[in-house]
Amino acid sequence: MRINYNYIKIIVLLIIVGGLFAFSNHRNNNRTVAEPNIEFIGENKLFITEATVSKLLIQNQQPVTEQPKEIIDLNELEIALNSNPMIKEAEVFMSVNGELSAEIEQKRPIARVHTNASYYIDDEGSFMPLSSNYSARVPLVTGNIKKDKLETVYQFAKAVDEDEFLKKHVIEIRQNDDKTIDFKIRKSDFTVHLGTLKKLEKKINNFKAFYQKAIKDKILESYKIVNLKFDKQVICTKK
């Protein structure tokens, strides 16, 4: 019986390759995760720090840097990050060599509630806590405000945020007990009564026209109340 040494060589080679692969795979899976690479995307990078994100990257009550690569659950880490009220969206992924990366998009505040509780309203109408790292320059919201009923204030704050003129001038938004809106502008002490948000665009255009005319005539500071409640006219009460 002839022995085919070529077959034996191939089998031995396959065994060696398989052994090396198994050893390499075992070693790779048991490698601990390196320090995470954290990247902030988008314009907002001010409210939450890399250190805070690192503290959120916890699994089995331990930092991910102390755990083997093979047991890391990326979905669990994403859920932990996305549950943070400062974070709008987070994605976590890992390279083949065990390098963990997280891409973080922070929320963007458009108004700051200043009543018994203080917090931001973000650009999607959600609650956002204040940050010890940065204070946003956005209009203050006062009056009768409940955290679970922000829709009216949010809709007007959004209109302010999206309008160059209003964003420059509006410094305070007040929600009254009947859910009507008042606001105040920079460098003036009169109150603007907006009323409801019906025909909001028309009311805003009326206010812009009034403001430009009052500035031109140098009579802006002679008013106590500017009433935009009626969309076809602006009614002013003098001091």
Secondary structure, 3 states (H helix, E strand, C coil): CCCCHHHHHHHHHHHHHHHHHHHHHHHHHCCECCCCEEEECCCCCCCCCHHHHHHHCEECCEEHHHCEHHHCCHHHHHHHHHCCCCEEEEEEEECCCCCEEEEEEECCEEEEEECCCEEEEECCCCEECCCCCCCCCCCEEEECCECCECHHHHHHHHHHHHCHHHHHHEEEEEECCCCCEEEEECCCCCEEEEECCCCHHHHHHHHHHHHHHHHHHCCHHHEEEEECCCCCCCEEEEC
